[in-house]
Amino acid sequence: MELPTNAANWFEIPATDFDRAQAFYNAIFDYEMPIMEMGPVRMGILPYKQGEGVGGGICCGEGYVPNPDGAKIYLNGGEDLSNVLARVEPAGGKVVMPKTEIGEGYGFMAFFVDSEGNTLGLHSNQ
């Protein structure tokens, strides 16, 4: 098997209240999220360079159920995840693990619970 560049090529974060989730992610990333309607599913696209990296978004519709114990997704925290992490609680989320050094040059990580109850990670090199 040829090794792919990325282990993932798309991800979807479930939401029960799309507007609340959109406001949360807009606030923590200081970003205006584009919205797509895909049949009965409403999707908001998280920031990434389309065509150059792995993307994902928030999704609201049948089959999308937030879960704090689901797969762990690490969102890109930019150069220093402290900037995004500082906006989590004012936006309605909760930091559950502060910025922590991973070790051996792998950067830093943190975990937060979003407005919908999902537990997600952040990663940055600084």
N, C-alpha and C positions, 0 to 999 in steps of 0.2 A: 504494500500500500504506500502510495506517495503521501508524505506528510503535508497537510494543509498549512497555510500561513497562520490561520487563526483556528482555535478550537471551536468557536461559535461563529455564526454568520448573521444572526438576528436574535433578538430576545423580546419578549413581551411581558410587561409588568401588569398584573391584573388590578383593576380598579372597580369599585362599586359605585362611586360618585365621581364621574369623569371631571366635572368642573372643579371639584375640590382637589383631585389629584393633579389636574393641570395647573392650578394655582400654586400648589405645593412645589412641583418640579420647576415651574417658571421662577418661583422665588429662590429656591436653593441654587439654581444654575444661572440666575440673573439673565433670563432667556425668554423669548416669546416663542412658544411651542406651536409649530404648524399642526393642523388637525386634518385628518382624513376620515371619511366615512367609507367603510368597507362592508356593504350590506347592513346587517344589524349591529355591526361592531364599530364603535367610535374609537379612533386611534390618535394619539398625540405622539409626535416624533421627538425623541430626545436629541440633544446636540451632538452631531458628528459630521465628518467630511464624507458626504455621500460618494460612493465609488472608490473610496480610499481606505475605509475602515469598517469595523463591525458596528452596526447600528441597532437600534431598538426603540421601543416606545411604551407608552401606557395604553392599555386596552380595556374597554368597558363594553360588556355585552354578555350574552349567554355563554357559559363555560369559563368565564374569567372570574375566579374567586380568589381574593387576596388570602395569603397564608403566611404566617410568620415562620413556619417550619419548612417551607418549600426550598427549592434549589437556591443557592446563594449566588447572586449576581453582583459583581464588583463594577460599579460605574466609575468612569474616569473622573477623578477629582481635580484634573488640571495639574499645574505645576506643583501646587501645595494644597492638599485636600482640606486644610484648615479653613480656607475661604468658604468652601461649600458647606462644610460641617457646621460652621458658625451660623449659617442661615437655616439649618434644619429645624431647631426648636421654635424660632420665631415664625416659621412657616407652618407649624402645627405638627411636626414630627417629634421624634425623641431619639437622642443619641444614646445608644446602648453599649458601645465600646468606643472610647475616645481614640484619637489618633495614636497609633501604636507602630513602632518600628518593626518591620518584618525581620530584618537581619540580613547579613551577607549580601548587601547591596540591592535587595529586592524592593526597597522603598518603604512606604508606610500604608497602613490600612486603618479603617474605622468601620463601625457598623451603626446603622440607624434604622428606626422604624418609620415608614412613610405615613402619610395621612390616611392610607387605606388599610394599614396593619401589616404590610409586607416588611420583612427584614432584609435590608440590602447592605452591601459593602461599598466603600469608596477606596480607591487606590491612587497614590501619587508617588512620584520619585522623591519629593522633598517633604 
